[in-house]
Amino acid sequence: MLRLLARGLSNGEIARELVLGEATVKTHVARVFQKLDLHDRAQAVVLAYETGLATPGEAA
């Protein structure tokens, strides 16, 4: 989930890629934020890059 967030995908795009409902994706995103003590997608992107989970130039 964090890798997809780091690629800049919206909840709808993540849902289509993972074949899930948007409400399910929204729940997963909220739980990722909670577990990692993140406040928004920007912080999620920074964390993904800092930990090496995402790298510049990955396909969007």
C-alpha positions as CSV (number, residue, x, y, z in Angstrom):
1,M,0.0,0.0,0.0
2,L,2.8,2.4,0.9
3,R,4.6,1.7,-2.3
4,L,1.4,2.6,-4.3
5,L,0.9,5.8,-2.3
6,A,4.5,6.7,-3.0
7,R,3.8,6.4,-6.7
8,G,1.2,9.1,-6.3
9,L,-1.8,6.9,-7.0
10,S,-5.3,8.0,-5.8
11,N,-7.5,5.7,-3.8
12,G,-9.4,4.9,-6.9
13,E,-6.3,4.1,-8.9
14,I,-5.0,1.8,-6.0
15,A,-8.4,0.1,-5.9
16,R,-8.3,-0.6,-9.6
17,E,-4.7,-1.9,-9.5
18,L,-5.4,-4.2,-6.5
19,V,-9.0,-5.1,-7.5
20,L,-10.4,-3.8,-4.3
21,G,-13.2,-1.4,-3.4
22,E,-12.3,2.3,-2.8
23,A,-13.7,2.0,0.7
24,T,-11.4,-0.9,1.4
25,V,-8.4,1.1,0.1
26,K,-9.4,4.1,2.2
27,T,-9.5,1.9,5.3
28,H,-6.0,0.4,4.5
29,V,-4.5,3.8,3.8
30,A,-5.9,5.1,7.1
31,R,-4.4,2.2,9.0
32,V,-1.0,2.6,7.3
33,F,-1.1,6.3,8.4
34,Q,-2.0,5.3,11.9
35,K,0.5,2.5,12.3
36,L,3.4,4.6,10.9
37,D,2.3,7.8,12.7
38,L,1.8,9.7,9.4
39,H,-0.5,12.6,8.9
40,D,-0.8,12.8,5.1
41,R,0.3,11.3,1.8
42,A,3.3,13.6,1.6
43,Q,4.7,12.1,4.7
44,A,4.0,8.6,3.3
45,V,6.0,9.5,0.2
46,V,8.9,10.8,2.2
47,L,9.0,7.7,4.4
48,A,8.9,5.4,1.4
49,Y,11.8,7.2,-0.2
50,E,13.8,7.4,3.0
51,T,13.4,3.7,3.7
52,G,14.2,2.7,0.1
53,L,10.7,1.3,-0.5
54,A,10.3,3.7,-3.4
55,T,12.9,5.1,-5.8
56,P,12.7,8.0,-8.3
57,G,11.5,7.0,-11.7
58,E,9.3,4.0,-10.7
59,A,6.3,3.6,-13.0
60,A,3.2,5.5,-12.0
